């Protein structure tokens, strides 16, 4: 897989950007949206945040940002390069 673009840096970087930009935008949006609650120090807000996170984990079986760790880089490269499902 990684030899596909050997010697063709412009094509390799174009694919990299096509994959990186949407994922980075999603992460940035989630970070901006959650920073206030994540950095909260008021006891009631911290308690409410923790209750909500536990509820999300209880309902979905995963943490709110679990999509970050579930990302399959190799599958995405194959798909974006036209070789996958």
ABEGO torsion letter per residue (X at the ends): XAAAABGBAAAAAAAAAAAAAAAAAAAAAAAAAAAAAAABABAAAAAAAAAAAAAAAAAAGBBAAAAAAABBAAAAAAAAAGABX
